[in-house]
Amino acid sequence: MTTITPANSSIGNYSNATIDVLSAYNVTVFGSDDNLTVEAKATLNIGGSSDNITASAGSILNLLSGIFAVTGTQVDISVSPGEVTSLQIAGFANYIYMTPVVAGAVDYVNISGDYESLTAEGYQVSIGSTGQNSIYGDQINGDNNTIAVAANSKLTLFGTNDVVNSGNFVSLIVYNNSQNSPLDNISDIINGSFDNIALVGSHAGSPLQINGSNNTLQAEFPATGIIAIAGNNNYLNAPEFGQILRFTGVNNTAQMWHGVAHLGRASSLTIFSDFNTVITAAYGDTIGFFGKSEVAQLSNGTVYLSAGSSATIYGNDDSVNTGAAGVVMGFAGTGDNAEISNGTVYVLAGSSVTTYGNKDTVNTNAAGVVMGFVGTSDIAEISNGTVYLSAGSSVTTYGDDDLVNTSAYGVVMGFVGTGDIAEISNGAVYLSAGSSVTTYGNNDVVNTSASGVVMGFVGTGDIAEISNGAVYLSAGSSVTTYGNNDVVNTSASGGVMGFVGTGDVAEISNGAIFVSAGSSVTIYGDYDIANAGGSGDAMSFTGMGDIAGISGGTLGLQNASVALAGGNDTISLAHLFGADTLSGFSSSDVLSFSHLDFASAAAVLSAAQQSGGDTLIYLDANDALRLTGVTAASLTAAEIKIV
């Protein structure tokens, strides 16, 4: 075949020809199936079909119409829109300018060379030919293109509203400069997996949609745009503050600061770094945090926190879980669960949370909060709230007017505050100095080693381990106090009190009092039954109609009416002992008077008068002791003691 060398500035029409365009020439060629060689610095204007062009560095190609295959290095290629329907380029570092495609036209460009630069708008672009991998350094400028990228290739993309379909392990750099796009106005779309994608730009980032899995993304632009990721196991690093992300998929990870992430239904996301907010409108999402001051807005979801992390949860019925110590959780919602140990939980007003784990501190400065505990050695810092405990749990509440409730046995409660309520049975309650609590339930042990504590009991079989404190009983309740100098009080009938200690006071009427060996109690009230279980007890009565079941003990009277049921007792009457009545006195008992009232036993016997069937020992008009059923003649000096 003869080689044709057109003259400079000539116009020719050739087919099936071999054409050589000489250096620095400007030639126009029309025809089909030609093979053209364009020398350096030459310009070829060509229209035709199925032409093959080999161009040297520095040459210029103006493709007017037709289908072309171009091979070259550092060639400037210009393409007319709607006329060149297909272009294939092979070579190195060529610059291709595609005039924006006209409406309705679909033009195709295939680039199989490295470091090519394509400017196009509205084209179908493929990087790499069929079966070809690893195209490096190509660059596409323009908008509204659909781009297919071969696996293992590297591509830089400038523009908006492009769609990129990539093979695996593609490295993609996206420069995107549109501003203020709304969340649902997706700009560039990238479809692919196992890709490395860098998002770069000097202006605000436009919305970008990533569809695929196992991608690695680096957001390097100021974070005012939105990145939407649909797929699994993707990793995004967004170092700029304030990045907005949207995730649909599982096991995605984001490294971000002061950003916002939106989650689709049944998605999962792990966040590294601090001050981020994760928002979900769907149920069943999972969030993991490796940072501080995070916020999760979700319901019926799961949140995982790493060691030293902190998060606030807004929503209901969530489960927050950590296997690490030192985690901080905050809750603003109801029905949440915190699986945590050695951590801190904050609860906002009107919220409710159940903690699973040990040695946690749950804190709120709001009223109406509900806390539940499944674990031991927890702390609840709460006032005017409600605390629930499961079986075998223990908690200490700091605050006032709380209700602590359990339906399980073996629970341990501690209180540091006033006006608290413990609904508990077969459990243990501990109180700090100056605290007050009322227990509802049976067979509980309430313990304090501090003075000034106040306990209230509504139930039976309870134990109060207390000294220098106050114990209140409701109607029909029973309690045993262990300790000294306590005041046990009830305004209701039918209370049962037991005392193991000295210097205690029982303020009770129509009740029962049990005193252990060596104990002492003063009883204020009427119609009580006081019973001692050993010798060496001391009872003092100020009231009417009381019964003292005591043997070998000391009974004190002050304006009292007491029936003795026992023997070998000492009945002690203080100075100016008032008007007292004692029944059940026997020859084994001893009456003890103050030396300020009577100088000797003989003075007592001389003051004794027979009054009907009783003996009246008369001091003055206000102070007299009536011994019911005892004759004055039967009294002896051996039954009288002066102190």
C-alpha positions in Angstrom: 0.0 0.0 0.0 1.3 3.4 -1.0 1.9 5.9 1.7 0.2 9.3 1.1 1.8 12.4 2.4 -0.7 15.3 2.1 0.5 18.8 1.5 0.5 21.3 4.3 -3.0 22.9 4.7 -4.5 20.4 2.3 -7.9 18.7 2.5 -8.2 15.1 1.3 -10.7 12.3 1.2 -9.2 8.9 1.5 -10.3 5.3 2.4 -8.2 2.3 3.3 -5.1 4.5 2.9 -1.9 4.9 4.8 -1.3 8.5 5.5 1.7 10.3 7.0 1.2 13.8 8.3 4.6 15.5 8.4 5.9 17.6 11.3 4.5 21.0 11.7 1.9 20.4 8.9 -1.8 21.1 9.4 -3.8 18.6 7.4 -7.5 17.8 7.1 -8.5 14.2 6.2 -11.9 12.6 5.5 -12.4 8.9 4.8 -12.7 5.5 6.4 -10.4 2.7 7.5 -7.3 4.8 7.2 -4.1 4.3 9.1 -2.5 7.6 9.9 0.8 8.6 11.4 1.1 12.1 12.8 4.6 13.4 13.3 5.6 15.8 16.1 4.0 19.2 16.2 1.7 18.3 13.3 -2.0 19.0 13.4 -4.5 16.5 12.0 -8.2 17.4 11.5 -10.0 14.2 10.7 -13.5 13.0 10.1 -14.2 9.4 9.2 -14.9 5.9 10.4 -12.7 3.2 11.9 -9.6 5.2 11.5 -6.4 4.3 13.4 -4.1 7.1 14.4 -0.6 6.9 15.7 0.5 10.3 17.0 3.9 11.6 18.1 4.5 13.8 21.1 3.5 17.4 20.7 1.0 16.7 17.9 -2.6 17.9 17.8 -5.6 15.8 16.8 -9.0 17.4 16.1 -11.5 14.5 15.8 -14.5 15.9 13.9 -16.7 12.8 13.4 -16.6 9.0 13.3 -15.0 6.2 15.2 -11.3 6.4 16.1 -8.5 4.4 17.7 -5.6 6.7 18.8 -2.1 5.6 20.0 0.2 8.3 21.2 2.3 10.0 23.8 1.7 13.6 25.0 -0.8 14.3 22.2 -3.5 16.9 22.5 -6.8 15.4 21.3 -10.0 17.4 20.8 -13.3 15.7 20.1 -16.5 17.2 18.6 -19.7 16.3 20.5 -22.3 14.0 19.0 -20.1 13.4 15.9 -17.4 11.2 17.3 -19.4 8.3 18.7 -16.5 6.1 19.9 -12.9 6.8 20.8 -10.2 4.4 22.0 -7.0 5.9 23.3 -3.8 4.0 24.0 -0.5 5.5 24.9 0.9 7.7 27.6 0.2 11.1 29.0 -2.1 12.3 26.3 -4.5 15.2 26.8 -8.0 14.6 25.5 -10.6 17.3 25.4 -14.1 16.1 24.7 -16.6 18.9 23.9 -19.7 18.4 26.1 -21.9 15.8 24.5 -25.1 17.1 22.9 -28.5 16.2 24.3 -29.5 12.7 23.5 -26.1 11.6 22.2 -24.2 8.8 23.9 -20.5 9.0 23.1 -18.0 6.4 24.3 -14.3 6.8 25.3 -11.9 4.0 26.1 -8.6 4.8 27.6 -6.0 2.0 27.9 -2.9 4.1 28.6 -1.3 5.5 31.7 -1.3 9.1 32.9 -3.9 10.2 30.4 -5.8 13.4 31.0 -9.4 13.4 29.8 -11.8 16.4 29.9 -15.3 15.3 29.2 -18.9 15.9 30.1 -21.7 13.4 29.7 -19.6 10.6 28.2 -19.4 6.9 28.8 -15.7 6.4 29.8 -13.9 3.2 30.4 -10.4 3.0 31.9 -8.6 -0.1 30.7 -9.6 -2.3 27.7 -11.3 -5.7 28.0 -9.3 -8.0 30.3 -6.8 -5.2 31.0 -5.8 -4.3 34.6 -3.6 -1.7 36.3 -4.1 1.6 34.5 -2.1 4.2 36.4 -2.3 7.9 36.8 -5.2 8.8 34.5 -7.2 11.9 35.2 -10.8 12.8 34.3 -12.1 16.3 34.4 -15.8 17.2 34.0 -19.3 16.4 35.1 -22.1 13.8 34.5 -19.8 11.1 33.2 -20.2 7.4 33.7 -16.8 5.9 34.3 -15.8 2.2 34.4 -12.4 1.6 35.9 -10.4 -1.6 35.5 -9.2 -3.5 38.6 -5.9 -2.3 40.3 -6.0 1.0 38.4 -5.4 4.5 39.8 -7.7 7.3 38.7 -8.1 11.0 39.7 -11.5 12.5 39.2 -12.5 16.2 39.0 -16.1 17.1 38.7 -19.6 16.4 40.0 -22.5 14.0 39.3 -20.2 11.4 37.9 -20.8 7.7 38.3 -17.7 5.5 38.8 -18.0 1.7 38.4 -14.7 0.2 39.6 -13.1 -3.2 39.6 -11.4 -4.3 42.8 -8.4 -2.7 44.4 -8.8 0.6 42.5 -7.1 3.7 43.9 -9.5 6.7 43.3 -8.8 10.3 44.1 -11.9 12.5 44.0 -11.7 16.3 43.8 -15.2 17.7 44.4 -16.0 21.4 44.8 -19.8 21.9 44.8 -21.1 23.6 47.9 -24.2 23.5 50.2 -25.8 20.4 48.7 -28.6 18.9 50.7 -28.3 15.5 52.2 -30.3 13.7 49.6 -28.8 15.4 46.6 -26.1 12.8 45.8 -23.4 14.1 43.5 -20.6 11.7 42.5 -21.4 8.0 42.8 -18.7 5.3 43.2 -19.6 1.6 42.8 -16.9 -0.8 43.8 -15.2 -2.9 46.5 -11.7 -3.2 48.0 -10.9 0.2 46.6 -8.8 3.1 48.1 -10.7 6.3 47.7 -9.3 9.8 48.6 -11.7 12.7 48.7 -9.8 15.9 48.1 -10.7 19.5 47.4 -10.0 23.1 48.3 -13.7 24.0 48.7 -16.6 22.4 50.5 -17.1 18.8 49.7 -20.1 17.9 47.6 -22.2 14.9 48.5 -20.6 11.6 47.5 -22.2 8.2 47.3 -20.0 5.1 47.9 -21.6 1.8 47.0 -19.6 -1.3 47.9 -17.7 -3.1 50.6 -14.2 -3.3 52.0 -13.3 0.1 50.8 -10.8 2.5 52.4 -11.7 6.2 52.2 -9.7 9.3 53.1 -11.6 12.5 53.3 -9.1 15.3 52.9 -11.3 18.3 52.2 -13.0 20.8 54.5 -15.9 18.8 55.9 -19.0 20.7 55.0 -20.3 18.1 52.5 -21.8 14.7 52.9 -20.4 11.3 52.3 -23.0 8.5 51.9 -21.7 4.9 52.2 -23.8 1.9 51.3 -22.0 -1.4 52.0 -20.1 -3.4 54.5 -16.7 -3.3 56.1 -15.8 0.1 54.8 -13.3 2.4 56.6 -13.4 6.1 56.4 -10.9 8.6 57.8 -12.2 12.2 58.0 -9.6 14.3 59.8 -11.5 17.6 59.4 -14.0 18.7 62.0 -17.7 18.5 61.3 -17.9 15.8 58.7 -21.4 14.6 57.8 -21.7 10.9 57.0 -24.5 8.5 56.1 -24.0 4.7 56.4 -26.2 1.8 55.3 -24.5 -1.5 56.0 -22.7 -3.4 58.7 -19.2 -3.4 60.2 -18.3 0.0 58.9 -15.7 2.2 60.7 -15.2 5.9 60.8 -12.3 8.0 62.2 -13.8 11.4 62.6 -14.0 14.4 65.0 -17.0 16.6 65.9 -18.9 14.9 63.0 -22.4 13.6 62.4 -23.1 10.1 61.1 -26.6 8.9 60.0 -27.3 5.2 60.1 -29.8 3.3 57.9 -31.9 0.4 59.2 -30.0 -2.6 60.7 -26.7 -0.9 60.2 -23.6 -1.0 62.4 -20.8 1.6 62.7 -17.7 1.9 64.9 -16.5 5.5 65.6 -12.9 6.4 66.6 -12.1 9.9 68.0 -14.2 12.4 70.0 -17.3 14.6 70.0 -19.3 12.8 67.3 -23.0 12.3 67.0 -24.5 9.2 65.5 -28.2 9.4 64.5 -30.5 6.7 63.4 -34.2 6.7 62.7 -34.4 2.9 62.3 -34.5 0.1 64.8 -31.8 -2.5 65.4 -28.7 -0.4 64.6 -25.4 -1.1 66.3 -22.8 1.6 67.2 -19.3 1.2 68.6 -17.4 4.1 70.2 -13.6 4.5 70.7 -13.7 8.1 71.9 -15.0 10.6 74.3 -18.1 12.8 74.5 -19.9 10.9 71.8 -23.7 11.1 71.2 -25.9 8.3 69.9 -29.5 9.0 68.9 -31.1 5.6 68.5 -33.8 3.3 69.8 -33.9 -0.5 70.1 -30.2 -0.4 69.2 -26.9 -1.6 70.6 -24.0 0.6 71.6 -20.5 -0.8 72.4 -17.9 1.4 74.2 -14.2 0.7 74.5 -12.0 1.5 77.5 -12.0 5.1 78.5 -14.8 6.0 76.1 -17.8 8.2 76.9 -21.2 8.4 75.2 -24.6 9.9 75.7 -27.6 7.8 74.4 -30.8 9.6 73.3 -33.6 7.1 72.6 -35.4 4.2 74.2 -34.8 0.5 74.7 -31.1 0.5 73.8 -28.4 -1.8 75.1 -25.1 -0.2 75.8 -22.2 -2.6 76.4 -18.6 -2.5 77.4 -16.1 -5.0 78.5 -13.6 -2.3 79.6 -13.2 -0.3 82.8 -13.4 3.5 83.1 -16.2 3.9 80.5 -18.7 6.8 80.9 -22.3 6.5 79.6 -25.1 9.0 79.6 -28.8 8.1 78.9 -31.7 10.3 77.8 -34.5 7.9 77.2 -36.3 4.9 78.7 -35.9 1.2 78.9 -32.2 1.3 78.2 -29.6 -1.3 79.4 -26.0 -0.6 80.4 -23.7 -3.6 80.4 -20.7 -2.0 82.2 -18.3 -2.6 85.1 -16.2 -0.1 86.9 -17.7 2.7 84.8 -19.9 5.8 85.2 -23.5 6.1 84.0 -25.3 9.5 83.8 -29.1 9.6 83.5 -31.0 12.6 82.3 -34.4 13.7 83.7 -37.3 11.2 83.1 -34.9 8.5 81.8 -34.6 4.9 82.9 -31.7 2.5 82.6 -30.7 -0.9 83.9 -27.0 -1.5 84.5 -25.5 -5.0 84.2 -22.1 -5.3 85.9 -20.2 -4.4 89.0 -18.8 -1.3 90.7 -20.5 1.2 88.5 -21.6 4.7 89.5 -24.9 5.8 88.1 -25.5 9.5 88.4 -28.3 12.0 87.8 -29.1 15.5 89.0 -32.6 15.3 87.7 -35.8 14.1 89.4 -38.0 11.2 88.2 -35.2 9.0 86.9 -35.5 5.2 87.0 -32.4 3.0 87.5 -32.1 -0.8 87.6 -29.1 -2.7 88.7 -27.9 -6.3 88.0 -24.5 -6.5 89.7 -22.6 -5.7 92.9 -21.0 -2.7 94.5 -22.8 -0.2 92.2 -23.5 3.4 93.2 -26.6 5.4 92.4 -26.3 9.1 92.7 -30.0 10.0 92.5 -32.7 12.1 94.2 -36.5 11.7 93.9 -35.9 8.7 91.6 -36.5 4.9 91.5 -33.9 2.2 91.7 -34.6 -1.5 90.9 -32.3 -4.3 91.9 -32.2 -7.9 90.7 -31.3 -11.0 92.7 -27.9 -10.9 94.4 -27.2 -7.3 93.4 -25.9 -4.5 95.6 -26.1 -0.8 95.2 -25.4 2.4 97.3 -27.6 5.4 96.6 -26.4 8.9 97.2 -29.3 11.4 97.3 -32.7 12.0 98.9 -36.2 10.8 98.6 -35.4 7.8 96.4 -37.3 4.5 96.1 -35.1 1.4 95.9 -37.1 -1.7 94.9 -36.4 -5.4 94.5 -38.6 -8.5 94.3 -35.6 -10.8 94.6 -33.8 -12.2 97.7 -30.2 -11.5 98.8 -30.0 -8.0 97.6 -27.8 -5.4 99.3 -28.7 -1.7 99.4 -26.7 1.2 100.8 -28.0 4.7 101.4 -26.3 8.0 101.8 -29.2 10.5 101.9 -32.5 11.2 103.6 -36.1 10.2 102.9 -35.2 7.1 100.9 -37.4 4.0 100.6 -36.2 0.4 100.3 -38.7 -2.2 99.0 -36.8 -5.3 99.9 -37.2 -8.7 101.6 -34.4 -11.0 102.8 -31.9 -8.4 101.9 -29.3 -6.1 103.6 -29.5 -2.4 103.8 -26.5 -0.2 104.8 -26.9 3.5 105.9 -24.2 6.1 106.2 -24.1 8.9 108.8 -27.1 11.2 108.9 -29.1 9.1 106.4 -32.7 8.0 106.6 -34.5 5.1 104.9 -37.8 3.2 105.2 -37.8 -0.5 104.3 -40.9 -2.2 102.9 -40.6 -6.0 103.2 -39.6 -8.8 105.5 -36.6 -10.4 107.1 -34.2 -7.6 106.1 -31.0 -6.5 107.9 -30.5 -2.7 108.0 -27.0 -1.8 109.1 -25.0 1.3 110.0 -21.8 2.0 111.8 -22.6 5.8 111.9 -24.5 7.9 114.4 -27.6 9.9 113.6 -29.1 7.5 111.1 -32.9 7.2 110.8 -34.5 3.8 109.8 -38.2 3.0 109.0 -39.6 -0.5 108.7 -42.8 -1.7 107.1 -42.6 -5.5 107.4 -41.7 -8.3 109.7 -38.6 -10.1 110.8 -36.3 -7.1 110.0 -33.0 -6.4 111.8 -31.6 -2.9 112.5 -27.9 -2.8 113.2 -27.6 0.7 114.5 -26.3 2.9 117.4 -27.3 6.4 118.3 -30.0 6.3 115.6 -33.7 6.4 115.2 -35.9 3.5 114.0 -39.6 3.9 113.0 -42.1 1.0 112.7 -45.4 1.0 110.8 -48.4 -0.9 112.0 -47.9 -4.7 112.3 -44.2 -4.5 111.7 -41.4 -6.1 113.6 -37.7 -5.3 114.0 -34.7 -6.2 116.1 -32.1 -3.5 116.8 -28.5 -4.4 117.4 -26.6 -1.4 118.9 -26.8 1.2 121.7 -28.6 4.4 122.5 -31.2 4.0 119.7 -34.8 5.3 119.6 -37.3 2.9 118.1 -40.6 4.6 117.4 -44.1 3.7 116.1 -47.4 5.5 116.1 -49.3 2.4 115.1 -50.5 -0.6 117.2 -49.2 -4.1 116.9 -45.5 -3.3 116.3 -42.9 -5.8 117.5 -39.4 -4.5 118.6 -36.4 -6.5 119.6 -33.3 -5.0 121.3 -29.7 -6.2 121.5 -27.8 -3.3 123.1 -27.9 -0.7 125.8 -29.5 2.7 126.3 -32.2 2.1 123.6 -35.6 3.8 123.7 -38.8 2.2 122.4 -41.7 4.6 121.6 -44.6 2.2 121.2 -48.1 1.4 122.3 -50.0 -1.9 122.1 -46.8 -3.5 120.9 -44.3 -6.2 121.8 -40.8 -5.6 122.9 -38.1 -8.3 123.1 -34.9 -7.6 125.0 -31.9 -9.8 124.8 -29.5 -10.7 127.6 -27.6 -7.7 129.0 -29.6 -5.2 127.0 -31.4 -2.1 128.2 -34.4 -0.3 126.8 -36.7 2.5 127.9 -40.3 2.1 126.7 -42.6 5.1 126.1 -46.2 4.2 125.4 -49.1 2.2 126.8 -50.2 -1.4 126.8 -46.9 -2.9 125.6 -45.5 -6.3 126.3 -41.8 -6.2 127.0 -40.1 -9.6 127.2 -36.5 -10.4 128.1 -34.7 -13.4 126.8 -32.0 -13.5 129.4 -30.8 -12.2 132.8 -29.2 -8.9 133.3 -31.7 -6.9 131.2 -32.8 -3.4 132.0 -36.3 -2.1 131.1 -37.7 1.3 131.9 -41.4 2.1 131.4 -43.2 5.4 131.0 -46.8 4.5 130.2 -49.9 2.6 131.2 -50.9 -1.1 131.0 -47.4 -2.4 130.1 -46.2 -6.0 130.8 -42.6 -6.8 131.5 -41.6 -10.4 131.0 -38.3 -10.3 132.7 -36.2 -12.4 135.1 -33.1 -11.3 136.9 -33.3 -7.9 135.2 -33.9 -4.3 136.2 -37.1 -2.6 135.6 -37.4 1.2 135.7 -40.7 3.0 136.3 -41.7 6.6 135.7 -45.4 7.4 135.8 -45.9 3.8 134.6 -48.3 0.9 135.0 -46.4 -2.4 134.5 -47.2 -6.0 135.1 -44.2 -8.2 135.9 -44.0 -11.7 134.5 -40.8 -13.2 136.0 -38.8 -13.1 139.1 -35.6 -11.9 140.8 -36.1 -8.5 139.2 -35.0 -5.1 140.4 -37.6 -2.4 140.0 -35.9 1.0 139.9 -37.7 4.1 140.8 -36.0 7.4 140.0 -36.1 10.5 142.2 -39.7 11.8 142.3 -40.8 8.6 140.5 -44.4 9.8 139.8 -47.5 7.7 140.1 -46.6 4.1 139.3 -48.5 0.8 139.4 -46.7 -2.5 139.5 -48.3 -5.9 139.5 -46.7 -9.3 139.8 -44.3 -8.2 142.5 -42.9 -11.2 144.5 -40.6 -11.8 147.4 -37.7 -12.5 145.0 -37.9 -9.0 143.5 -36.3 -5.8 144.9 -37.6 -2.2 145.0 -34.9 0.3 144.4 -35.5 3.9 145.6 -33.4 7.1 145.4 -31.8 8.2 148.7 -33.2 11.6 147.8 -36.7 10.2 148.4 -36.1 7.8 151.2 -33.2 7.7 153.6 -33.5 4.0 154.5 -35.5 0.8 154.0 -37.3 1.5 157.3 -38.4 4.9 155.9 -39.9 3.0 152.9 -41.7 0.5 155.1 -43.1 3.3 157.3 -44.5 5.0 154.2 -46.2 1.8 153.1 -49.9 1.8 153.6 -52.5 -0.9 153.0 -55.0 0.3 150.3 -57.6 -2.4 149.8 -55.8 -5.5 148.5 -52.8 -3.4 147.5 -49.8 -1.7 149.1 -49.3 2.0 148.5 -45.9 3.4 149.1 -46.6 7.1 149.5 -43.9 9.8 149.0 -46.1 12.8 148.4 -49.2 13.8 146.5 -47.5 13.3 143.1 -45.2 10.4 143.8 -46.6 7.0 145.0 -46.0 3.3 144.0 -48.9 0.9 144.1 -48.0 -2.8 144.5 -51.0 -4.7 143.2 -52.0 -7.8 145.2 -49.3 -7.2 147.9 -50.1 -6.6 151.6 -48.1 -3.9 153.4 -47.3 -6.4 156.2 -45.6 -8.8 153.8 -43.0 -6.3 152.8 -39.5 -6.7 154.3 -36.4 -4.6 154.4 -34.7 -7.3 152.3 -37.0 -6.3 149.4 -36.0 -2.7 149.5 -32.8 -1.1 148.3 -31.7 2.6 148.7 -29.3 4.0 146.1 
